[in-house]
Amino acid sequence: MFLIRPMCAVLLSALLAGPAVAAVDPPAAVSAAANRGDPSAPVDLQRFMGTWYVIGRVPNMIERGHVASVNEYTLRDSQKVSIVYRYREGFSEPVEELKARASVDEDSGNHKWRTWFYRVIPTNSRVLEVAPDYSWALIGYPGREMAWIFARKPDMDRELYRELAARLRDEYGVNTDKLKRVPQHPEQVDRLGFEVPNVR
């Protein structure tokens, strides 16, 4: 979950559409409306750790065109997190990765994160909301011009995606006109609402 100050956006982006209309993926069992997170509830860092697939994002200078994007979070101690962002430039390209470390503000209920790239570039982000079962998460940037939709699995039902995107827009003030789904499988390339890979 890497959200960057405007002046740093060209250097690095978060690791980390109205909602874009995309082709239907395998169905999700529960809709976001029936599985709403509590934005005021503290984030359980132990439960938040692990693998998060980047399902949707506002494209930015660093992540733009990446496919199969995944974030791996590892708790180093009570409020310190190691992050590895893995991605491909195209499905025929090798996996690449970007490493970062984060410090989590306990007083914020673990919602506010300060992340360092290359040990020197600090960025800020916020966990806006997490599903009660930690199956999805909404991540935001203080300026509201960037946001991410994460999930524990690489597939997300279109209706759930639309509900989460609408929540980013209506409840968190994110401009979702530019929100795009991230291809996690080759067959998603060129589908409506999905980001175009850098390499075909």
C-alpha positions in Angstrom: 0.0 0.0 0.0 2.1 2.8 -1.2 0.6 6.2 -1.6 2.8 9.0 -2.5 3.1 12.7 -2.0 2.6 14.5 -5.3 6.2 15.4 -5.6 7.2 11.7 -5.1 4.6 10.2 -7.4 6.9 10.2 -10.4 9.5 8.2 -8.4 7.4 5.6 -6.8 3.8 4.6 -6.3 2.0 2.7 -3.7 2.5 -1.0 -3.4 1.3 -1.6 -2.3 -13.8 3.6 -12.3 -17.6 6.0 -11.5 -16.5 2.5 -11.2 -15.3 0.8 -14.4 -17.5 -1.8 -15.9 -15.5 -5.0 -16.4 -16.3 -8.5 -17.5 -17.7 -10.8 -14.9 -15.1 -12.8 -12.9 -15.8 -15.8 -10.7 -18.6 -14.8 -8.3 -18.0 -13.7 -4.7 -20.2 -15.3 -2.1 -20.9 -12.0 -0.2 -21.5 -8.5 -1.4 -19.8 -5.5 0.1 -23.1 -4.2 1.3 -23.7 -7.4 3.3 -20.0 -7.5 4.4 -19.3 -3.9 5.3 -16.2 -3.0 7.2 -16.2 -0.6 10.2 -14.0 2.4 9.3 -13.7 3.3 12.9 -12.6 -0.1 14.1 -8.8 -0.6 14.6 -7.0 -2.6 12.0 -5.7 -5.9 13.3 -2.1 -5.9 12.0 -1.7 -9.6 12.5 -4.7 -10.3 10.3 -3.7 -7.7 7.8 -0.4 -9.3 7.1 0.1 -11.7 4.2 -0.8 -11.5 0.5 -3.0 -8.8 -1.0 -3.8 -8.8 -4.7 -4.2 -5.4 -6.3 -7.7 -5.6 -7.8 -8.2 -2.0 -8.7 -6.2 1.3 -8.5 -6.0 4.8 -9.9 -3.1 4.4 -12.4 0.0 6.3 -11.4 3.4 7.0 -12.9 5.0 3.9 -11.3 2.3 1.3 -11.2 0.7 2.2 -14.5 0.5 -0.8 -16.9 1.6 -3.4 -14.3 -0.3 -6.7 -14.3 -0.5 -9.5 -11.7 0.3 -6.9 -9.0 0.6 -8.3 -5.5 1.6 -6.9 -2.1 3.2 -9.1 0.6 3.1 -7.7 4.2 5.2 -9.1 7.0 5.1 -7.8 10.6 8.7 -7.2 11.8 7.6 -6.1 15.3 4.6 -4.5 16.9 4.3 -1.5 14.5 6.9 -2.1 11.8 6.0 -3.8 8.5 8.1 -5.1 5.6 6.4 -4.8 2.2 7.2 -6.5 -1.1 5.4 -5.4 -4.2 5.5 -7.9 -7.0 4.3 -7.3 -10.6 4.9 -7.9 -14.3 5.1 -5.4 -17.1 3.1 -7.9 -19.1 2.1 -11.5 -18.7 5.0 -12.6 -20.9 7.5 -10.6 -18.8 9.4 -11.8 -15.7 8.2 -11.0 -12.1 9.8 -7.8 -10.7 9.6 -6.5 -7.2 10.0 -3.4 -5.1 10.7 -3.5 -1.4 9.7 -1.0 1.3 9.2 -0.7 5.0 6.4 0.9 6.9 5.7 2.3 10.3 2.1 2.1 11.5 0.6 4.7 13.8 -0.9 2.8 16.7 -2.8 5.9 17.9 -4.7 5.9 14.6 -6.1 2.5 15.2 -3.4 1.2 12.8 -5.1 3.0 9.9 -2.2 5.5 9.1 0.9 4.1 7.6 4.2 5.9 6.8 6.2 4.0 4.2 9.8 4.4 3.1 11.1 3.5 -0.4 14.7 2.9 -1.0 15.2 3.7 2.7 14.8 7.5 2.1 11.6 8.4 0.3 8.7 8.7 2.9 5.1 8.4 1.8 1.8 8.3 3.6 -1.3 6.1 3.2 -4.4 5.1 5.1 -6.3 1.8 5.4 -9.7 3.2 4.9 -11.7 0.1 5.5 -11.2 -3.7 5.8 -13.8 -6.4 5.4 -14.8 -8.1 8.7 -13.2 -11.3 7.4 -10.2 -9.4 6.0 -11.0 -10.6 2.5 -10.8 -7.1 0.9 -9.4 -3.7 1.9 -9.7 -0.1 0.7 -6.6 1.9 0.7 -6.4 5.7 0.3 -4.0 8.5 0.0 -4.3 11.8 1.9 -4.9 13.9 -1.2 -7.7 11.5 -2.4 -6.3 11.4 -5.9 -5.1 7.8 -5.5 -6.7 4.7 -4.1 -6.5 1.0 -4.2 -8.8 -2.0 -3.9 -7.1 -5.1 -2.4 -8.3 -8.6 -2.0 -7.0 -11.9 -0.7 -7.7 -13.7 -4.0 -6.8 -12.6 -7.5 -10.5 -12.6 -8.6 -13.3 -10.4 -7.5 -16.9 -10.5 -8.5 -17.9 -7.5 -10.7 -20.7 -6.4 -8.4 -18.5 -6.4 -5.3 -15.9 -4.4 -7.2 -18.5 -1.9 -8.2 -19.8 -1.6 -4.6 -16.3 -1.0 -3.3 -15.5 1.5 -6.0 -18.7 3.4 -5.2 -17.8 3.4 -1.6 -14.4 5.0 -2.4 -16.2 7.7 -4.3 -19.2 8.3 -2.0 -17.8 7.8 1.4 -14.1 8.7 1.0 -14.2 11.4 -1.6 -11.9 9.5 -4.1 -12.2 10.5 -7.8 -13.0 7.1 -9.2 -13.4 8.3 -12.8 -9.8 7.0 -13.4 -10.1 3.8 -11.3 -9.1 0.8 -13.3 -9.1 -2.9 -12.6 -5.7 -4.6 -12.6 -5.4 -7.7 -14.9 -4.5 -10.7 -12.7 -5.0 -13.2 -15.6 -4.0 -13.0 -19.3 -7.6 -13.4 -20.4 -8.5 -10.1 -18.6 -6.3 -8.1 -20.9 -8.3 -5.8 -23.3 -11.5 -6.3 -21.3 -13.5 -3.1 -20.6 -12.5 -1.4 -17.4 -9.1 -3.1 -17.1 -5.8 -1.3 -17.3 -3.7 -1.9 -20.4 -0.4 -3.7 -19.8 2.9 -2.0 -20.6 4.0 -5.0 -22.6 1.6 -7.0 -24.8 
